[in-house]
Amino acid sequence: MTNILEKIIEEKKQSLILTKKEKSFDVLEKNIKVQNFFNFKETIQNNKGISLISEIKKASPSAGILINDFNHLDIAKMYINNGATCLSVLTEEKYFLGKLDYIQDIKKKFKIPILAKDFFIDPYQIALSKSYGCDCILIIIAALNGSQADEIYSEALKHNLSVIVEVHNQKEAEMALKYDQALIGINNRNLKTLEVSLNNTISIFEIIKTHKGPIISESGIKNEDDAKYIYEKTGIKNFLIGESLLKSDKPDELMRKLIQISQ
C-alpha cells in the first residue's frame, strides 16, 4: 500500500510555500492578538471524569466523505451541548477537506479549547494556526525527524499552546517521553497502512504510563464498550473520537454513554 502519510506530508510542503507568500509573520501576529485562547492541557487535567476530545472533520483518507451536509458550527454546538471537554478540528485541506477558518468560526460562538488537527512540519504553522484561534497543536512523531519535532514543540511552547505528541508504535512512544510538557496521544490507527487496533493503546501505555501529562487514546473507538475496554486496562480516561460520533445516528446518546464509563 502507498504510504498515505508520505503523500500528505509532501502535499503539505507544497501548500506551505504558497501560504508563506500570502501571510507574513507580521500579519499572523496581528491576528493572534484578537483571538481568545483557553488552556487545552489544563482543561483536560482538571476534568475529574472522562474527557472527550470530539473531532470535527468532513472527510478522511480511510473513510472518504463522512458528512455530505457538513456544518462545522452545528457539529460543534452538538458536541458542546453533550459534554465535550475539548474539540479537535481538522484543518488539513486536501485529504480531510478541513479549513483553519473552522476554528475561528467556532471560537467566535463558543468558549472551548480547540486542537488544530493537522500535519505540522514547519514552525511557521504554529503562528499560522494560532492566528485562527487554536489552543493546541499536534506533533505526529511518524511525520518528522527528531530535530523537526523538537523545533515545533519549542515553538508551540513559546506561543503558550498545548501540544499533543502523537505516537503509534513503541519506538515513537519512547521518543515522546522527552516532551515532558506535552499530552501524549496514542493513535490506534497505523498512519502508514490505516489499519486499526485498540490493543495499540494497551501495549504502548506500558511505555508511557510514567508521563506527567495527560494520555489520550485516539482513533477506532466505536462505542462505550471500546472506551471502557481501554479505561479498564489502562486507566486512560481521555479519548479523541471523530468518525464514530460523526457517523452515528444518535451522537448525543453515544457521548453520554462514553462519559459514563468510569461511573
N, C-alpha and C positions, 0 to 999 in steps of 0.2 A: 504494500500500500504506500502511496505517496505520503511523505511526511507533511501533514497538514500544517503543523507548527512552522516549519521552514517556509512554506508558501506565504503564510500570514505575515511572518517577520519580514520577508522580502518586500511584500506589498507595503508594509508599514514604513520601511526605509524610504521607499519612493514617495509615498504620500507626505512624509515629513519634510522632504525637500521643498515641496510646494507650500506647505503650511508655514514654514520658517520665513519664506519670502513674503507671505501675506501678513504675518503677525510678528512684529518685533517684540523683544523683551519689555520695552517701554510700554507698549500697548497692553501686554499681558499684565504688567504690574499695576497699571491704572485700573484695569478691570477687576483685579484681585481686591482692590480697596473698597469696592462697592458690594462685595459679596458677604453673605452671612455664613459663619462656619460653626461646626459643632465637633466635639471630640469623639470620634468614632470608637477608638480603643476604650476610652473610659466609659462610654455608654454601655458597651458590652461587659466590661469588668464590673460595673456597678449593678448590672441586672442579676438578681439572685436566681431567677428561674432559667428557662430555656430561651436562648436568644435566636431569633430568626432573622437572617440577613436575606431578605426576599428580593429576588432578581427580576429586573425589567429588561426584556430583550425581545426583539421581533423575530429573530432567526438564529440558527446556529449551523455550523458545518455538518453536525451529526444528525440534526432533526429537520433541517430545512426551515421553511416558514412556520412559525409557531402560532401566530395570530394574524389573520387577514385584516380585520378591522382594528388594527393596533392603535391604542391611545395611551401614551405613557402617563398622562395625568390621571386618567381613570384607574389605571392599574396601581399607581402609587397610592391613590386615595383608598382603594380596596385593601391594599396591604396594611396601610397605617391604621385603618378602622378595625382591622382584625389582629392587631398586636405585633406587627413587625417592629423589631428593635432598630434595625438599620435597613437601608436599601442598597442594592448593587445595581448599577445602571450600565448596560453595555454601551460603550462609546466607539467601538471599532466599526467602521462604516461598511467595508466591502463584504466581509464574511458573516457578520452578525447584524448588519443593517442598523447599526447604532449611530448616535449623534451626541456630541458634548452638549448641544443645546437642551437635550432632555434633562440634564442635571440642573441647569439654570432655570428651566421652566418649573421643575418640581420644587426647587428651593424658594421660588417666589411665592408658592402657595402653602408649603408645608415646612415644619421645623423638625427635621430628622437628618441624622448623619448619612452621607452617601459615599459609597465606594465607586470610583471611576474604574469600571472593569474594561481594561484594555491591555494591549501588549506594549509595555513600557521598555523601550530600548535606548532612550536618549534622555538626559536630564532636562532638556527643553520641555519635554512632555509634562513635567511636574508643574511648572508655572502655567503651561497651557491649560491643563486640567483644572488647576486651582482657580484660574481666571473665569471658569464657568461655575465655580462653587463647590467642587468636590472636597471631601473631608478626609479621604483615604485613597491611596493608590495601591496598585498590585505589582509585585515583583515575581515573575514566573522564572524560577531558577533554570528550568529547562530551555528558556529562550535566551539566556545570557551567559557570558563567561563571568568569572568571579569578579574581575575589576569593574565590569559594567554594572553588575548588581550592587557592588559597594558604592559606586558613584551615584546611582539612582537612589539608593537608600539614604545616603548622606544628604542629597539634595532635598529629598522629601522631609527629612527631619528639620533641615534648615527652614523649610516652609511651614513648619508646625503641622504637618499632615501625618496621619496614621499610615502605617504600612502593613499590608498583608504580604508575607513571603509565602508563595505557593510552591508546594513540593508534591511529587507524585511517585517517588521511589526512595529507598533507604539512603542512597548516596546523597541525594538532594536534601533529605531531612537532616543529615549530619552537617551539611554546609549551612543550612538555615539557622542552626543554633547560635551562630555568632551574632546574628541580628537580634540582640537582646531586647531592644525596644519595640520590636515588631510583634504583630499577631502572626501565627503560622497557620496557613490553610493547607489541609491535606486533600488533594484532588483525587477522587476515586476514579476519575476518567484518565486513561493514558492519553496524553496530548498528541502522541505520535500515531497511535492506532485507533483512538477514540473508544476503545473497549473500557467497560466499567466493572469495578468490583468493590463492594463495600468493605471487604476484608483488607483493602489497602489502608483504610484508616486504622484498623485494628493493629496491623503489623507495624506501621510507621509510628503510631502513638508510642510504642515502646522506646523508640529512639529519642523522641522529643518531649516526653512526659515531664522532664525537669525544667522545661522552658517556662520563664516567668510570665510571659504574656498569654493572652487567650489563644486557644487552639480551636480551629474551625474544621468541620468536615464538610466537604464540598462535592457536589455532583452525584447523581444516581440515587438520591434519596427520594423514593417514590411515595412513601406514606409514613404514617406514625410508627408502623412496625419496624421499618428500616431505621428510623431515627432512634427508636427505643433499643434496637439491637446494638447500635453504636454506643449509645449512652450507657447501657448496662455493662458492656465490655470494657469501656474506657473512662467513663465519667464525663466525656466531652458533651457539652450542652449548648454548643454554638453550631448552627447549621446554615450553610448558604444553599438556598433552594430556589430554582428558577423554573425549569421545564415542567416539573410535576405540578406546580401551582398554576402556571400559565395554561396548561392543557387540561386542568381539572374542571369538571362541570360544577363543582362546589368548592372553589378555592378557600372561601371563608371558613367552611366547615373543616377542611383539611388543616388550615392554620391553627384553628382552635384545638384540634386533636394533637397536633405537633407540640404546641405549647404545654399541653397537659402531661406529656410523657414522664416527667420527673415527679409527678404527684402520686 
